[in-house]
Amino acid sequence: MDTAAKLSPASVALHWLVGLGMIALTAVGLYMSNAEVWVLYPIHKSVGVLMFVLILARVVWRVKNGWPAQLAGGSPLEHRMAKLVHWLLITATLLMPISGMMNSGAGGHGIAVFGLQIVPSQHSADKPNEALPYNESVAEFGEAMHEWIGYLLILALLLHVAGALKHHLVYKDGVLRRMLGQRIAAK
């Protein structure tokens, strides 16, 4: 269990695995869409589905353990901002793979994890390279959500890193060391 002085190994591992995984997937997603590198989509989708399993584990763990105790540094406004950013991060990390799967699955592109098909793709007989949506409205909604949640995730991540650095460099209260698995003096 998490304490004010030390976070559990599960909390630390889930935080860094999900955090770094989402950063990587977001960076690859931006690269793929901006440079139109379609060959990376199957890898992006496969890793995204696997990340979804980790994200679910992190959400269940966070619900079971609650949020880590806030340390003394910062104003009440900063504490409210931190709470908002944490909620944005956990919600966005949960909705990113869901919206991606909505887009891909409902869009007829299918969902597979490194070749293991979960949702079959659907292609036109006369245009085999063209996907036929199962539900175009759901696919379009998923695509829009995936894009906008991605930008929200980037913003929340930047605020999260800025807050962690402020705690580490200005308040020197051990927040970052605690997230690295170290025991700190609880205040």
DOTOR-23969 format. One record per atom (N, C-alpha, C): residue in one letter; x, y, z. Coordinates in pm, whole numbers, padded with zeros to 5 digits, always signed. Each point is the difference from the previous one (the first is absolute). Layout:
N
AXYZ;...
***
This chain:
187
M+00083-00119+00000;M-00083+00119+00000;M+00088+00126+00000;D-00056+00107-00054;D+00070+00127-00003;D-00010+00070+00135;T+00109+00066+00037;T-00001+00085+00119;T+00052+00138-00041;A-00008+00095+00091;A+00053+00133-00029;A+00152-00005-00018;A+00066-00096+00065;A+00145-00009-00006;A+00051-00084-00117;K-00080-00096-00046;K+00049-00091-00105;K-00118-00055-00079;L+00017-00002-00132;L-00101-00061-00087;L+00036-00146-00020;S-00101-00082-00018;S+00022-00143-00020;S+00071-00025-00133;P+00073-00110-00012;P+00063-00033-00127;P-00101-00009-00115;A-00122-00047+00030;A-00103-00009-00105;A-00039+00140-00049;S-00017+00095+00092;S-00034+00137-00040;S+00109+00062-00085;V+00124-00018+00041;V+00113+00057-00073;V+00011-00064-00139;A-00008-00132-00005;A+00013-00071-00129;A-00114+00038-00094;L-00122+00000+00049;L-00114+00034-00087;L+00008+00144-00047;H+00042+00091+00087;H+00015+00141-00038;H+00097+00014-00116;W+00120-00058+00013;W+00103+00017-00102;W-00029-00079-00126;L-00053-00120+00012;L-00033-00079-00120;L-00109+00068-00082;V-00106+00043+00067;V-00109+00067-00071;V+00047+00136-00052;G+00070+00076+00084;G+00046+00133-00041;G+00092-00004-00120;L+00104-00081+00008;L+00095-00008-00112;L-00063-00064-00123;G-00087-00099+00022;G-00070-00061-00113;G-00090+00098-00072;M-00071+00082+00076;M-00089+00099-00062;M+00079+00110-00071;I+00113+00039+00058;I+00085+00099-00066;I+00048-00056-00134;A+00046-00124+00000;A+00050-00063-00123;A-00112-00013-00103;L-00116-00049+00042;L-00111-00017-00093;L-00049+00133-00056;T-00001+00102+00084;T-00043+00133-00046;T+00100+00056-00101;A+00129-00015+00030;A+00103+00049-00093;A-00007-00074-00133;V-00015-00131+00005;V-00011-00079-00123;V-00128+00036-00075;G-00111+00019+00075;G-00126+00038-00063;G+00010+00134-00072;L+00063+00097+00063;L+00020+00130-00066;L+00086-00014-00125;Y+00106-00077+00012;Y+00088-00022-00115;Y-00074-00070-00114;M-00074-00106+00033;M-00074-00075-00102;M-00099+00089-00074;S-00078+00076+00076;S-00104+00079-00064;S+00057+00120-00076;N+00104+00063+00051;N+00057+00116-00068;N+00084-00039-00121;A+00075-00110+00011;A+00086-00043-00110;A-00068-00105-00089;E-00122-00039+00036;E-00076-00101-00074;E+00079-00130-00017;V+00054-00049+00111;V+00077-00124+00002;V-00094-00113+00043;W-00075-00051-00096;W-00107-00096+00030;W+00054-00136+00045;V+00122-00032-00034;V+00056-00132+00034;V+00011-00019+00152;L+00003+00108+00077;L+00012-00010+00145;L-00134-00024+00071;Y-00111+00015-00070;Y-00131-00014+00063;Y-00021-00136+00067;P+00033-00112-00064;P-00023-00128+00070;P+00079-00011+00131;I+00122+00052+00002;I+00080-00004+00124;I-00062+00093+00104;H-00037+00120-00043;H-00063+00099+00089;H-00127-00058+00063;K-00083-00064-00082;K-00124-00057+00051;K+00028-00118+00094;S+00095-00085-00035;S+00033-00115+00085;S+00050+00045+00137;V+00094+00093+00000;V+00054+00050+00126;V-00111+00074+00077;G-00085+00073-00070;G-00111+00071+00064;G-00095-00094+00072;V-00032-00113-00062;V-00089-00097+00065;V+00068-00058+00124;L+00128-00032-00010;L+00073-00053+00116;L+00009+00105+00111;M+00021+00126-00040;M+00004+00109+00098;M-00134+00012+00071;F-00108-00023-00073;F-00134+00008+00059;F-00012-00095+00118;V+00058-00118-00010;V-00002-00096+00111;V+00074+00059+00120;L+00118+00057-00024;L+00076+00064+00108;L-00075+00118+00059;I-00064+00079-00086;I-00076+00116+00045;I-00115-00045+00090;L-00070-00105-00040;L-00108-00052+00084;L+00053-00045+00136;A+00116-00066-00002;A+00061-00042+00127;A+00034+00122+00085;R+00051+00106-00062;R+00034+00121+00074;R-00125+00066+00057;V-00107+00006-00077;V-00125+00060+00049;V-00055-00080+00118;V-00002-00132-00013;V-00048-00085+00110;V+00088+00020+00123;W+00131+00004-00020;W+00093+00020+00111;W-00023+00135+00067;R-00021+00104-00081;R-00020+00135+00054;R-00133+00008+00076;V-00105-00065-00052;V-00129-00002+00070;V+00015-00074+00133;K+00072-00110-00002;K+00019-00079+00121;K+00083+00075+00105;N+00105+00069-00044;N+00092+00065+00093;N-00025+00149+00021;G-00082+00061-00082;G-00020+00144+00009;G+00121+00073-00059;W-00009+00132-00001;W+00110+00080-00053;W+00111+00008+00105;P+00125+00012-00044;P+00109+00017+00098;P-00023+00127+00082;A+00043-00003+00124;A-00016+00116+00088;A+00076+00119-00056;Q-00065+00116+00002;Q+00069+00122-00044;Q+00095+00043+00109;L+00115+00049-00044;L+00098+00048+00096;L-00022+00150+00024;A+00071+00055+00094;A-00028+00135+00050;A+00024+00112-00102;G+00092-00016-00093;G+00034+00109-00091;G-00117+00043-00087;G-00010+00132-00024;G-00100+00050-00092;G-00118+00065+00068;S-00065+00088-00075;S-00118+00071+00049;S-00124-00087-00019;P-00111+00040+00061;P-00125-00075-00023;P-00038-00005-00149;L+00027+00109-00073;L-00028+00001-00144;L+00087-00104-00072;E+00126-00009+00037;E+00088-00100-00061;E-00046-00141+00031;H-00049-00022+00121;H-00051-00133+00036;H-00124-00034-00082;R-00088+00098-00022;R-00118-00024-00084;R+00042-00027-00145;M+00097+00076-00048;M+00051-00022-00137;M+00061-00140-00012;A+00076-00040+00100;A+00062-00133-00002;A-00107-00108-00007;K-00105+00016+00080;K-00110-00098-00001;K-00066-00005-00138;L-00026+00119-00058;L-00061+00007-00133;L+00090-00067-00104;V+00129+00030+00005;V+00093-00058-00098;V+00007-00152+00016;H+00002-00049+00123;H+00002-00145+00021;H-00126-00065-00057;W-00116+00063+00023;W-00125-00054-00056;W+00003+00005-00153;L+00050+00109-00056;L+00012+00009-00146;L+00091-00110-00055;L+00112-00022+00066;L+00094-00102-00047;L-00062-00140+00004;I-00061-00034+00110;I-00053-00137+00010;I-00119-00019-00093;T-00082+00105-00015;T-00115-00009-00091;T+00046-00006-00145;A+00095+00087-00035;A+00050+00002-00138;A+00071-00130-00036;T+00079-00055+00094;T+00068-00126-00032;T-00100-00113-00018;L-00112+00007+00068;L-00105-00102-00017;L-00076+00019-00131;L-00031+00126-00034;L-00080+00027-00119;L+00080-00007-00131;M+00131+00019+00005;M+00080-00007-00124;M-00012-00136-00068;P+00028-00111+00068;P-00013-00128-00070;P-00145-00034-00035;I-00094+00041+00085;I-00141-00027-00032;I-00039+00072-00128;S+00036+00128-00011;S-00035+00075-00121;S+00075-00053-00123;G+00122-00043+00018;G+00075-00059-00112;G-00064-00129-00048;M-00044-00082+00095;M-00066-00125-00037;M-00136+00026-00064;M-00070+00103+00048;M-00128+00038-00063;M+00024+00039-00146;N+00101+00083-00022;N+00031+00046-00135;N+00038-00116-00090;S+00093-00081+00044;S+00051-00108-00083;S-00102-00112-00019;G-00061-00044+00111;G-00095-00110-00008;G-00126+00037-00077;A-00063+00110+00038;A-00124+00042-00067;A+00027+00050-00141;G+00124+00044-00026;G+00037+00051-00132;G+00030-00110-00101;G-00007-00126+00044;G+00023-00111-00092;G+00146-00037-00016;H+00089+00065+00075;H+00144-00029-00012;H+00041-00119+00086;G-00087-00040+00090;G+00028-00114+00086;G+00092+00037+00115;I+00007-00090+00095;I+00091+00014+00115;I+00071-00133+00016;A+00132+00005+00000;A+00081-00120+00019;A+00114+00034+00094;V+00045-00101+00073;V+00116+00016+00088;V+00109-00089-00056;F+00093+00063-00071;F+00112-00069-00064;F-00047-00124-00076;G-00104+00020-00081;G-00051-00104-00087;G-00119-00077+00055;L-00021+00004+00130;L-00116-00068+00060;L-00121+00091-00015;Q-00092-00041-00086;Q-00114+00085-00033;Q-00105+00000+00111;I-00038+00121+00043;I-00104+00016+00102;I-00130+00043-00067;V+00009+00100-00087;V-00113+00046-00080;V+00044-00010-00146;P-00073-00077-00082;P+00043-00016-00139;P-00016+00129-00080;S+00090+00016-00096;S-00014+00114-00091;S-00108-00034-00103;Q-00050+00104-00063;Q-00105-00019-00100;Q+00040+00082-00123;H+00020-00070-00111;H+00047+00067-00121;H-00098-00018-00115;S+00002+00097-00088;S-00082-00001-00120;S+00052-00107-00096;A-00089-00077-00059;A+00040-00104-00095;A+00063+00061-00125;D-00053+00111-00047;D+00054+00060-00122;D+00117+00095+00027;K+00017+00044+00126;K+00113+00085+00039;K+00061-00060+00127;P+00083-00104-00014;P+00049-00072+00119;P+00085+00084+00096;N+00055+00111-00045;N+00079+00085+00090;N-00085+00100+00077;E-00131-00001-00025;E-00091+00095+00064;E-00081-00071+00108;A+00006+00054+00122;A-00077-00057+00110;A-00145+00048-00007;L-00091-00091+00028;L-00142+00035+00008;L-00038+00009+00147;P-00045+00116+00044;P-00034+00016+00142;P-00116-00091+00042;Y+00010-00051+00121;Y-00113-00068+00061;Y-00102+00105+00045;N+00053+00111+00054;N-00084+00110+00044;N+00080+00129-00016;E-00029+00072-00107;E+00077+00118-00034;E-00009+00110+00106;S-00115+00018+00061;S-00017+00103+00103;S+00087-00030+00122;V+00001-00124+00044;V+00082-00039+00115;V+00149+00015-00036;A+00037-00039-00120;A+00139+00013-00043;A+00044+00146-00003;E-00084+00086-00054;E+00034+00143-00007;E+00007+00061+00139;F-00092-00037+00088;F+00004+00049+00138;F+00127-00047+00069;G+00035-00128-00018;G+00122-00054+00059;G+00124+00070-00052;E+00002+00029-00129;E+00116+00070-00059;E+00015+00141+00058;A-00112+00073+00008;A+00005+00136+00056;A+00042-00004+00147;M-00058-00093+00076;M+00037-00014+00142;M+00148-00031+00014;H+00050-00093-00081;H+00139-00042+00008;H+00094+00118-00023;E-00033+00083-00097;E+00084+00116-00030;E-00005+00102+00113;W-00119+00040+00042;W-00012+00104+00102;W+00047-00046+00136;I-00027-00123+00036;I+00049-00052+00128;I+00153-00007-00003;G+00055-00030-00117;G+00147-00001-00014;G+00061+00135+00034;Y-00060+00107-00053;Y+00051+00135+00031;Y-00022+00034+00148;L-00114-00040+00056;L-00025+00023+00142;L+00101-00077+00085;L+00032-00121-00042;L+00098-00082+00071;L+00137+00066-00002;I+00040+00056-00113;I+00129+00069-00009;I+00002+00118+00096;L-00106+00080+00001;L-00008+00115+00090;L+00007-00045+00146;A-00079-00100+00037;A-00001-00049+00137;A+00137-00056+00039;L+00064-00069-00093;L+00132-00056+00027;L+00103+00111+00025;L-00004+00105-00080;L+00092+00112+00020;L-00023+00066+00136;L-00126+00018+00037;L-00031+00057+00132;L+00046-00093+00112;H-00017-00129-00019;H+00041-00100+00099;H+00152+00003+00021;V+00074+00003-00109;V+00147+00005+00008;V+00045+00131+00064;A-00063+00111-00039;A+00034+00130+00058;A-00026-00002+00152;G-00112-00057+00040;G-00031-00009+00143;G+00100-00086+00075;A+00036-00114-00059;A+00098-00089+00064;A+00135+00069+00014;L+00041+00073-00106;L+00128+00072+00007;L-00006+00113+00103;K-00114+00068+00010;K-00012+00106+00100;K+00010-00058+00141;H-00066-00113+00023;H+00011-00066+00130;H+00144-00039+00029;H+00069-00049-00102;H+00137-00048+00020;H+00099+00115+00018;L-00011+00102-00084;L+00101+00107-00001;L-00033+00116+00093;V-00128+00032+00018;V-00038+00116+00081;V-00038-00043+00142;Y-00096-00092+00011;Y-00047-00040+00132;Y+00092-00103+00066;K+00074-00074-00081;K+00092-00104+00050;K-00069-00091+00101;D-00123-00041-00035;D-00082-00078+00093;D+00000-00150-00025;G+00071-00047-00100;G+00013-00144-00019;G-00105-00063-00091;V-00089+00079-00062;V-00104-00058-00085;V+00062-00084-00112;L+00099+00054-00068;L+00063-00072-00110;L+00077-00122+00051;R+00072+00015+00108;R+00074-00114+00057;R-00097-00111+00041;R-00116+00037+00055;R-00100-00099+00040;R-00050-00076-00122;M-00018+00071-00115;M-00047-00067-00121;M+00110-00083-00065;L+00122+00018+00043;L+00111-00084-00045;L+00019-00120+00093;G-00091-00015+00097;G+00002-00117+00089;G+00077+00020+00128;Q+00047+00121+00024;Q+00078+00025+00122;Q-00090+00037+00116;R+00049-00027+00119;R-00071+00040+00122;R+00042+00143+00031;I-00099+00082+00037;I+00029+00139+00035;I-00049+00026+00143;A+00043+00110+00057;A-00047+00039+00132;A-00139+00060-00016;A-00100-00066+00056;A-00137+00050-00009;A-00016+00120+00090;K-00064+00107-00054;K-00017+00122+00080;K-00144+00014+00043;
***
